[in-house]
């Protein structure tokens, strides 16, 4: 997703407010991929003025109760994500849809999970600090390493055999995983 400056957003919104251009044509003119993005800017500007167009640091942490209040309001009133975001002063309506998805999948506890990758565990840190030089390793560490390699080899051979027996079936079964891992979002 492209980041647009506050000045650019304000210029485009003001150009829209002049009434000479529609949302779609104005978005196309300025190379904004999604005209809905421009619609969001217009709504934010109308609701909050220039402050609504300012970029947030993205590190706001909302309480579980706040998230539940937002979802409850949306359900109770039948408001869209955009209307709900404007009502609560949120500049990112898609955040509400992710809260809704999390709530539907895991209940209120799912709304309390921190965003992003979890901190590295002590076990993983210790694994990183393991000596890589064979001479520095203890006998037990060498056995653990050999065991790990053997496990990997067995897994590889199982997958290779499954592929040799039924290549098309294997590829079809694993197709979704490879597509989701290999393609990065082009935002």
C-alpha positions in Angstrom: 0.0 0.0 0.0 1.4 3.3 -1.0 2.0 5.9 1.6 0.7 9.4 0.7 1.8 12.6 2.3 -0.7 14.7 4.3 -0.2 17.5 1.8 -1.0 15.3 -1.1 -4.2 13.9 0.6 -5.3 17.4 1.4 -4.7 18.7 -2.1 -6.7 15.8 -3.7 -9.6 16.2 -1.2 -9.8 19.9 -1.8 -9.8 19.3 -5.6 -12.7 16.9 -5.0 -14.5 19.5 -2.9 -14.3 22.0 -5.7 -16.8 19.7 -7.5 -15.1 19.4 -10.9 -14.1 15.8 -10.5 -15.7 12.6 -9.3 -14.0 10.2 -6.9 -13.1 7.6 -9.5 -11.8 10.1 -12.1 -9.8 12.1 -9.5 -8.2 8.9 -8.2 -7.3 7.9 -11.7 -5.9 11.4 -12.5 -3.6 11.2 -9.4 -2.6 7.5 -9.7 -4.4 6.4 -6.6 -5.0 2.7 -7.2 -8.2 2.3 -5.2 -10.8 5.1 -5.5 -12.2 3.8 -2.1 -8.9 5.2 -0.6 -9.9 8.7 -1.8 -13.4 8.1 -0.5 -11.9 7.4 3.0 -9.8 10.6 2.9 -12.9 12.6 2.0 -14.9 11.1 4.8 -12.1 11.6 7.3 -11.6 15.2 6.2 -15.3 15.9 6.5 -15.5 14.4 10.0 -12.2 15.5 11.5 -10.8 18.2 9.2 -7.1 18.2 8.4 -6.4 16.2 11.5 -8.2 13.2 10.0 -5.7 13.1 7.1 -2.6 13.0 9.3 -0.7 9.8 9.4 -0.8 7.9 12.7 2.3 6.2 14.0 0.4 2.8 13.8 1.3 1.9 17.4 -2.0 2.6 19.0 -3.0 -0.1 21.3 -6.7 -0.5 21.9 -8.1 -2.3 24.9 -10.2 -5.4 24.4 -13.2 -3.5 25.9 -12.8 -0.7 23.3 -12.7 -3.3 20.5 -15.8 -5.0 21.9 -17.6 -1.6 22.1 -16.8 -0.9 18.5 -18.0 -4.3 17.3 -21.1 -4.1 19.5 -21.9 -0.6 18.1 -21.5 -1.9 14.6 -23.8 -4.8 15.2 -26.4 -2.9 17.2 -26.7 0.0 14.7 -26.0 -1.9 11.5 -23.3 0.7 10.6 -20.7 -0.1 8.0 -17.0 -0.3 9.0 -16.5 3.1 7.5 -19.4 4.7 9.5 -18.2 2.9 12.7 -14.6 4.0 12.2 -15.8 7.6 11.8 -18.0 7.4 14.9 -15.1 6.2 17.0 -12.5 8.4 15.5 -10.5 5.6 13.8 -8.8 6.4 10.6 -8.4 2.8 9.5 -11.7 1.0 8.9 -10.0 -2.2 7.8 -8.8 -2.6 11.4 -12.4 -3.1 12.5 -12.8 -6.0 10.0 -9.7 -7.7 11.4 -11.1 -7.3 14.9 -14.4 -8.8 13.8 -12.6 -11.7 12.1 -10.5 -12.3 15.3 -13.6 -12.2 17.5 -15.6 -14.6 15.3 -12.7 -17.0 15.2 -11.6 -16.9 18.8 -13.9 -14.8 20.9 -12.9 -11.9 23.2 -9.6 -13.6 24.0 -8.6 -13.4 20.4 -8.9 -9.6 20.6 -6.2 -9.5 23.3 -3.5 -11.1 21.3 -0.7 -8.8 20.4 -0.1 -8.0 16.7 3.1 -9.1 15.0 5.6 -11.8 15.6 6.1 -13.1 19.1 9.3 -12.5 21.0 12.0 -15.1 20.5 11.8 -17.8 23.1 14.8 -18.7 25.3 15.0 -22.1 23.6 15.3 -20.4 20.2 17.9 -18.0 21.6 19.9 -20.9 23.0 19.7 -22.7 19.6 21.2 -19.6 18.0 24.0 -19.5 20.5 24.9 -23.1 19.9 28.4 -23.7 18.7 28.5 -24.4 14.9 32.1 -25.7 14.9 32.1 -29.5 15.4 35.2 -29.2 17.7 33.4 -26.9 20.1 30.3 -29.2 20.4 29.9 -31.7 23.2 29.1 -35.3 22.4 25.5 -34.7 23.3 25.2 -31.6 21.0 26.7 -33.6 18.1 24.2 -36.4 18.6 21.3 -33.9 18.8 22.5 -32.2 15.6 22.8 -35.6 13.8 19.4 -36.6 15.0 17.9 -33.3 13.7 19.5 -33.9 10.3 18.2 -37.5 10.2 14.7 -36.2 11.0 14.9 -33.7 8.2 16.2 -36.3 5.8 13.3 -38.7 6.6 10.8 -35.9 6.1 12.3 -35.0 2.8 12.4 -38.6 1.6 8.7 -39.1 2.6 7.7 -36.0 0.5 9.9 -37.1 -2.4 8.2 -40.5 -2.4 4.7 -39.0 -2.2 5.6 -36.8 -5.2 7.0 -39.7 -7.2 3.9 -41.9 -6.6 1.4 -39.2 -7.5 3.0 -35.9 -8.7 -0.3 -34.2 -9.7 -2.0 -35.2 -6.5 0.9 -34.0 -4.4 1.1 -30.7 -6.2 -2.6 -30.1 -5.9 -2.5 -30.9 -2.2 0.3 -28.5 -1.6 -0.6 -25.9 -4.2 -2.3 -23.5 -1.8 0.6 -23.5 0.7 3.2 -22.7 -2.0 1.1 -19.9 -3.5 0.4 -18.3 -0.2 4.1 -18.5 0.8 5.6 -17.4 -2.5 3.5 -14.4 -3.4 3.9 -11.3 -1.3 1.1 -8.8 -1.2 1.6 -6.1 -3.8 0.3 -3.2 -1.7 
